[in-house]
Amino acid sequence: MADKTIIFSDQEQMQIEGIVIDKDGDEALRYLADLLVRIKPHFGHACGPKAAEGPPGHG
């Protein structure tokens, strides 16, 4: 997997600090789930895995 750089806003940094200070496991899991969406690759319809499954010229 390729290296990624994530930039957090000041608000996001404060949210992370609050989660850690409060030791809020449920909120931490929600935050990480949202973060995963940001770091996963997003393929466009033309270059994603579905394009290779259809007939030539239809992806």
Backbone atoms as SQL, in Angstrom:
CREATE TABLE atoms (id INTEGER PRIMARY KEY, chain TEXT, resi INTEGER, resn TEXT, atom TEXT, x REAL, y REAL, z REAL);
INSERT INTO atoms VALUES
  (1, 'A', 1, 'MET', 'N', 0.846, -1.171, 0.000),
  (2, 'A', 1, 'MET', 'CA', 0.000, 0.000, 0.000),
  (3, 'A', 1, 'MET', 'C', 0.896, 1.239, 0.000),
  (4, 'A', 2, 'ALA', 'N', 0.499, 2.231, -0.741),
  (5, 'A', 2, 'ALA', 'CA', 1.286, 3.450, -0.875),
  (6, 'A', 2, 'ALA', 'C', 1.242, 4.276, 0.409),
  (7, 'A', 3, 'ASP', 'N', 2.316, 5.042, 0.636),
  (8, 'A', 3, 'ASP', 'CA', 2.344, 5.953, 1.772),
  (9, 'A', 3, 'ASP', 'C', 1.331, 7.059, 1.527),
  (10, 'A', 4, 'LYS', 'N', 0.718, 7.537, 2.603),
  (11, 'A', 4, 'LYS', 'CA', -0.263, 8.611, 2.511),
  (12, 'A', 4, 'LYS', 'C', 0.098, 9.700, 3.505),
  (13, 'A', 5, 'THR', 'N', -0.242, 10.914, 3.158),
  (14, 'A', 5, 'THR', 'CA', -0.096, 12.034, 4.070),
  (15, 'A', 5, 'THR', 'C', -1.488, 12.579, 4.354),
  (16, 'A', 6, 'ILE', 'N', -1.817, 12.706, 5.618),
  (17, 'A', 6, 'ILE', 'CA', -3.126, 13.231, 6.005),
  (18, 'A', 6, 'ILE', 'C', -2.898, 14.544, 6.730),
  (19, 'A', 7, 'ILE', 'N', -3.629, 15.552, 6.329),
  (20, 'A', 7, 'ILE', 'CA', -3.538, 16.857, 6.967),
  (21, 'A', 7, 'ILE', 'C', -4.812, 17.066, 7.778),
  (22, 'A', 8, 'PHE', 'N', -4.635, 17.313, 9.069),
  (23, 'A', 8, 'PHE', 'CA', -5.765, 17.546, 9.953),
  (24, 'A', 8, 'PHE', 'C', -5.944, 19.033, 10.172),
  (25, 'A', 9, 'SER', 'N', -7.191, 19.473, 10.164),
  (26, 'A', 9, 'SER', 'CA', -7.485, 20.868, 10.482),
  (27, 'A', 9, 'SER', 'C', -7.319, 21.066, 11.987),
  (28, 'A', 10, 'ASP', 'N', -7.298, 22.317, 12.415),
  (29, 'A', 10, 'ASP', 'CA', -7.207, 22.604, 13.848),
  (30, 'A', 10, 'ASP', 'C', -8.379, 21.968, 14.591),
  (31, 'A', 11, 'GLN', 'N', -9.558, 22.046, 13.995),
  (32, 'A', 11, 'GLN', 'CA', -10.753, 21.468, 14.619),
  (33, 'A', 11, 'GLN', 'C', -10.607, 19.948, 14.766),
  (34, 'A', 12, 'GLU', 'N', -10.081, 19.284, 13.735),
  (35, 'A', 12, 'GLU', 'CA', -9.885, 17.839, 13.800),
  (36, 'A', 12, 'GLU', 'C', -8.854, 17.470, 14.859),
  (37, 'A', 13, 'GLN', 'N', -7.807, 18.254, 14.976),
  (38, 'A', 13, 'GLN', 'CA', -6.795, 18.000, 16.000),
  (39, 'A', 13, 'GLN', 'C', -7.394, 18.125, 17.394),
  (40, 'A', 14, 'MET', 'N', -8.234, 19.133, 17.594),
  (41, 'A', 14, 'MET', 'CA', -8.885, 19.298, 18.888),
  (42, 'A', 14, 'MET', 'C', -9.832, 18.128, 19.167),
  (43, 'A', 15, 'GLN', 'N', -10.517, 17.653, 18.122),
  (44, 'A', 15, 'GLN', 'CA', -11.419, 16.521, 18.293),
  (45, 'A', 15, 'GLN', 'C', -10.636, 15.276, 18.715),
  (46, 'A', 16, 'ILE', 'N', -9.493, 15.039, 18.085),
  (47, 'A', 16, 'ILE', 'CA', -8.655, 13.887, 18.438),
  (48, 'A', 16, 'ILE', 'C', -8.168, 14.017, 19.880),
  (49, 'A', 17, 'GLU', 'N', -7.711, 15.193, 20.244),
  (50, 'A', 17, 'GLU', 'CA', -7.247, 15.407, 21.612),
  (51, 'A', 17, 'GLU', 'C', -8.372, 15.165, 22.613),
  (52, 'A', 18, 'GLY', 'N', -9.579, 15.618, 22.296),
  (53, 'A', 18, 'GLY', 'CA', -10.728, 15.408, 23.182),
  (54, 'A', 18, 'GLY', 'C', -11.057, 13.939, 23.349),
  (55, 'A', 19, 'ILE', 'N', -10.986, 13.192, 22.262),
  (56, 'A', 19, 'ILE', 'CA', -11.249, 11.749, 22.324),
  (57, 'A', 19, 'ILE', 'C', -10.237, 11.072, 23.241),
  (58, 'A', 20, 'VAL', 'N', -8.968, 11.439, 23.089),
  (59, 'A', 20, 'VAL', 'CA', -7.908, 10.829, 23.899),
  (60, 'A', 20, 'VAL', 'C', -8.051, 11.233, 25.369),
  (61, 'A', 21, 'ILE', 'N', -8.290, 12.511, 25.630),
  (62, 'A', 21, 'ILE', 'CA', -8.425, 12.983, 27.009),
  (63, 'A', 21, 'ILE', 'C', -9.609, 12.304, 27.697),
  (64, 'A', 22, 'ASP', 'N', -10.729, 12.182, 26.968),
  (65, 'A', 22, 'ASP', 'CA', -11.935, 11.566, 27.539),
  (66, 'A', 22, 'ASP', 'C', -11.859, 10.046, 27.569),
  (67, 'A', 23, 'LYS', 'N', -10.875, 9.475, 26.849),
  (68, 'A', 23, 'LYS', 'CA', -10.757, 8.018, 26.720),
  (69, 'A', 23, 'LYS', 'C', -12.068, 7.424, 26.208),
  (70, 'A', 24, 'ASP', 'N', -12.636, 8.094, 25.191),
  (71, 'A', 24, 'ASP', 'CA', -13.930, 7.723, 24.619),
  (72, 'A', 24, 'ASP', 'C', -13.720, 6.719, 23.488),
  (73, 'A', 25, 'GLY', 'N', -13.793, 5.446, 23.797),
  (74, 'A', 25, 'GLY', 'CA', -13.550, 4.390, 22.819),
  (75, 'A', 25, 'GLY', 'C', -14.553, 4.384, 21.686),
  (76, 'A', 26, 'ASP', 'N', -15.834, 4.603, 21.991),
  (77, 'A', 26, 'ASP', 'CA', -16.857, 4.599, 20.943),
  (78, 'A', 26, 'ASP', 'C', -16.629, 5.736, 19.948),
  (79, 'A', 27, 'GLU', 'N', -16.327, 6.914, 20.464),
  (80, 'A', 27, 'GLU', 'CA', -16.070, 8.063, 19.586),
  (81, 'A', 27, 'GLU', 'C', -14.796, 7.853, 18.784),
  (82, 'A', 28, 'ALA', 'N', -13.791, 7.235, 19.393),
  (83, 'A', 28, 'ALA', 'CA', -12.543, 6.957, 18.679),
  (84, 'A', 28, 'ALA', 'C', -12.799, 6.015, 17.511),
  (85, 'A', 29, 'LEU', 'N', -13.613, 4.992, 17.721),
  (86, 'A', 29, 'LEU', 'CA', -13.925, 4.053, 16.653),
  (87, 'A', 29, 'LEU', 'C', -14.684, 4.746, 15.525),
  (88, 'A', 30, 'ARG', 'N', -15.639, 5.599, 15.863),
  (89, 'A', 30, 'ARG', 'CA', -16.369, 6.358, 14.830),
  (90, 'A', 30, 'ARG', 'C', -15.414, 7.245, 14.038),
  (91, 'A', 31, 'TYR', 'N', -14.502, 7.913, 14.743),
  (92, 'A', 31, 'TYR', 'CA', -13.560, 8.811, 14.084),
  (93, 'A', 31, 'TYR', 'C', -12.650, 8.027, 13.138),
  (94, 'A', 32, 'LEU', 'N', -12.162, 6.876, 13.594),
  (95, 'A', 32, 'LEU', 'CA', -11.294, 6.064, 12.743),
  (96, 'A', 32, 'LEU', 'C', -12.038, 5.524, 11.534),
  (97, 'A', 33, 'ALA', 'N', -13.300, 5.180, 11.680),
  (98, 'A', 33, 'ALA', 'CA', -14.094, 4.722, 10.543),
  (99, 'A', 33, 'ALA', 'C', -14.208, 5.828, 9.499),
  (100, 'A', 34, 'ASP', 'N', -14.452, 7.064, 9.950),
  (101, 'A', 34, 'ASP', 'CA', -14.522, 8.199, 9.028),
  (102, 'A', 34, 'ASP', 'C', -13.163, 8.463, 8.384),
  (103, 'A', 35, 'LEU', 'N', -12.102, 8.317, 9.158),
  (104, 'A', 35, 'LEU', 'CA', -10.751, 8.534, 8.648),
  (105, 'A', 35, 'LEU', 'C', -10.406, 7.503, 7.581),
  (106, 'A', 36, 'LEU', 'N', -10.846, 6.276, 7.779),
  (107, 'A', 36, 'LEU', 'CA', -10.584, 5.225, 6.803),
  (108, 'A', 36, 'LEU', 'C', -11.172, 5.584, 5.441),
  (109, 'A', 37, 'VAL', 'N', -12.339, 6.202, 5.433),
  (110, 'A', 37, 'VAL', 'CA', -12.954, 6.638, 4.177),
  (111, 'A', 37, 'VAL', 'C', -12.056, 7.655, 3.476),
  (112, 'A', 38, 'ARG', 'N', -11.399, 8.517, 4.254),
  (113, 'A', 38, 'ARG', 'CA', -10.521, 9.535, 3.670),
  (114, 'A', 38, 'ARG', 'C', -9.253, 8.948, 3.078),
  (115, 'A', 39, 'ILE', 'N', -8.738, 7.870, 3.666),
  (116, 'A', 39, 'ILE', 'CA', -7.443, 7.370, 3.218),
  (117, 'A', 39, 'ILE', 'C', -7.540, 6.223, 2.222),
  (118, 'A', 40, 'LYS', 'N', -8.711, 5.612, 2.073),
  (119, 'A', 40, 'LYS', 'CA', -8.854, 4.546, 1.094),
  (120, 'A', 40, 'LYS', 'C', -8.832, 5.152, -0.309),
  (121, 'A', 41, 'PRO', 'N', -8.254, 4.447, -1.263),
  (122, 'A', 41, 'PRO', 'CA', -8.263, 4.979, -2.638),
  (123, 'A', 41, 'PRO', 'C', -9.681, 4.997, -3.185),
  (124, 'A', 42, 'HIS', 'N', -9.993, 6.041, -3.912),
  (125, 'A', 42, 'HIS', 'CA', -11.312, 6.181, -4.530),
  (126, 'A', 42, 'HIS', 'C', -11.127, 6.096, -6.041),
  (127, 'A', 43, 'PHE', 'N', -11.587, 5.002, -6.603),
  (128, 'A', 43, 'PHE', 'CA', -11.448, 4.807, -8.041),
  (129, 'A', 43, 'PHE', 'C', -12.625, 5.453, -8.765),
  (130, 'A', 44, 'GLY', 'N', -12.329, 6.120, -9.858),
  (131, 'A', 44, 'GLY', 'CA', -13.384, 6.611, -10.727),
  (132, 'A', 44, 'GLY', 'C', -13.978, 5.442, -11.487),
  (133, 'A', 45, 'HIS', 'N', -15.134, 5.621, -12.057),
  (134, 'A', 45, 'HIS', 'CA', -15.795, 4.516, -12.737),
  (135, 'A', 45, 'HIS', 'C', -14.973, 3.972, -13.897),
  (136, 'A', 46, 'ALA', 'N', -14.132, 4.798, -14.497),
  (137, 'A', 46, 'ALA', 'CA', -13.367, 4.344, -15.659),
  (138, 'A', 46, 'ALA', 'C', -12.109, 3.567, -15.275),
  (139, 'A', 47, 'CYS', 'N', -11.609, 3.747, -14.081),
  (140, 'A', 47, 'CYS', 'CA', -10.356, 3.087, -13.738),
  (141, 'A', 47, 'CYS', 'C', -10.490, 2.120, -12.565),
  (142, 'A', 48, 'GLY', 'N', -11.691, 1.969, -12.038),
  (143, 'A', 48, 'GLY', 'CA', -11.897, 1.064, -10.919),
  (144, 'A', 48, 'GLY', 'C', -11.980, -0.380, -11.366),
  (145, 'A', 49, 'PRO', 'N', -12.082, -1.294, -10.418),
  (146, 'A', 49, 'PRO', 'CA', -12.091, -2.715, -10.748),
  (147, 'A', 49, 'PRO', 'C', -13.285, -3.132, -11.591),
  (148, 'A', 50, 'LYS', 'N', -14.409, -2.452, -11.503),
  (149, 'A', 50, 'LYS', 'CA', -15.592, -2.802, -12.281),
  (150, 'A', 50, 'LYS', 'C', -15.371, -2.577, -13.773),
  (151, 'A', 51, 'ALA', 'N', -14.544, -1.613, -14.139),
  (152, 'A', 51, 'ALA', 'CA', -14.318, -1.322, -15.555),
  (153, 'A', 51, 'ALA', 'C', -13.695, -2.500, -16.278),
  (154, 'A', 52, 'ALA', 'N', -12.864, -3.242, -15.600),
  (155, 'A', 52, 'ALA', 'CA', -12.182, -4.369, -16.233),
  (156, 'A', 52, 'ALA', 'C', -13.095, -5.587, -16.371),
  (157, 'A', 53, 'GLU', 'N', -14.221, -5.600, -15.660),
  (158, 'A', 53, 'GLU', 'CA', -15.108, -6.757, -15.697),
  (159, 'A', 53, 'GLU', 'C', -16.046, -6.750, -16.903),
  (160, 'A', 54, 'GLY', 'N', -16.373, -5.585, -17.419),
  (161, 'A', 54, 'GLY', 'CA', -17.321, -5.492, -18.517),
  (162, 'A', 54, 'GLY', 'C', -16.654, -5.749, -19.854),
  (163, 'A', 55, 'PRO', 'N', -17.467, -5.762, -20.921),
  (164, 'A', 55, 'PRO', 'CA', -16.906, -5.944, -22.253),
  (165, 'A', 55, 'PRO', 'C', -16.036, -4.768, -22.666),
  (166, 'A', 56, 'PRO', 'N', -15.074, -4.977, -23.553),
  (167, 'A', 56, 'PRO', 'CA', -14.199, -3.882, -23.974),
  (168, 'A', 56, 'PRO', 'C', -14.999, -2.701, -24.507),
  (169, 'A', 57, 'GLY', 'N', -14.556, -1.516, -24.132),
  (170, 'A', 57, 'GLY', 'CA', -15.201, -0.296, -24.608),
  (171, 'A', 57, 'GLY', 'C', -16.404, 0.106, -23.790),
  (172, 'A', 58, 'HIS', 'N', -16.714, -0.613, -22.721),
  (173, 'A', 58, 'HIS', 'CA', -17.870, -0.286, -21.908),
  (174, 'A', 58, 'HIS', 'C', -17.478, 0.003, -20.465),
  (175, 'A', 59, 'GLY', 'N', -16.372, 0.661, -20.245),
  (176, 'A', 59, 'GLY', 'CA', -15.963, 0.950, -18.876),
  (177, 'A', 59, 'GLY', 'C', -15.273, 2.200, -18.844);
